[in-house]
Amino acid sequence: MTAAMPTEPYKDIIFEVIDQVAWITIDRPHVLNACRELTLDEITRAVISTRNDASIACIVITGSGDHAFCSGGDFSSMMRLNWVVATHWNDRMLNCAMAIRGVSVPVIAMVNGWCMGGGHELALWCDIVVASDNAIFGQSGAKVGACPTVGATQYIPRIIGERLAREMIFCARRFTAHEAVSIGLANHCVPQAGLRAKTLELCESIKGHSGQTIRMTKCSLNSESDELYASWRAGMELLAHVWGSEESLEGMNAFVEKRKPDFNQFRMRNKKMVETYLEGIDWSDETEIKEAFRKKQAAGAGKPVKGHS
């Protein structure tokens, strides 16, 4: 058994190489292994560092503890975002995804417990998913006012089909590990106690095969889906306009406060805005338009939602 230590210390992950397998463990169990900016940076750095050791046959990404692989993005970081600083988060997600997809060895997601939102996108970036029987897969963006456009909207329809993908995303539908295997989101579902053993079994299989062949075929397997890069870029720009919006903050605040979010307030406000707009379509006199709009504003249409800036 051999182990390699990183040249620079990691704070949010544990990185080690054991018997030609690189293990990356998100070590933030106090927040169910949710990722902040530093976490994404460190996963990316660890994955890229494996290129310096040509004996490494595969990479395993997992989460610390028994309750979560990764519960998504850390709200304490995400609630600080807005359109101006969005790239500081979005680019990190893209860099992490491209590192995992671009590395020349297979990457296995070893999923234990919650695998939600951005955490599920992390699993989607990997080549193989092994889940314990307590794993839960889901996209929670619609519940918290975020958009899963950095992998989920691109890959889920290709994996489980368009109809089920839309239900999973629009309705925040969750899948157990057994269901995830049946629809193709995961390769294996095993008892929690046997999760590492099953993962090691796959690692041993990969170690016994041609590294050259795996490198070439991973590149070939990625070829078609790599053409979705433009969709990733567009999705990141859409996501940039979500961060810091009233709806996203309502969703995240509600989650933190353990209450049901009130998204309908935004629908009703938007309804009034549209009504005001439609009433003015046939008006021809500029003074009439301004006066009508002033009255609408005075009556409350277009005013900020109570409790929000």
Secondary structure, DSSP 8 states (H G I E B T S, - for coil): --EE--SS--SSEEEEEETTEEEEEE--GGGTT-B-HHHHHHHHHHHHHGGG-TT--EEEEEESSSSEEE-SB-HHHHTT--TTTHHHHHHHHHHHHHHHHHSSS-EEEEE-SEEETHHHHHHHHSSEEEEETT-EEE--HHHHT---TTTHHHHHHHHH-HHHHHHHHHS--EEEHHHHHHHTS-SEEE-GGGHHHHHHHHHHHHHTS-HHHHHHHHHHHHHHHHTTHHHHHHHHHHHHHHTT-HHHHHHHHHHHTTS----HHHHHHHHHHHHHHHHTTT---HHHHHHHHHHHHHHTTT---TT--
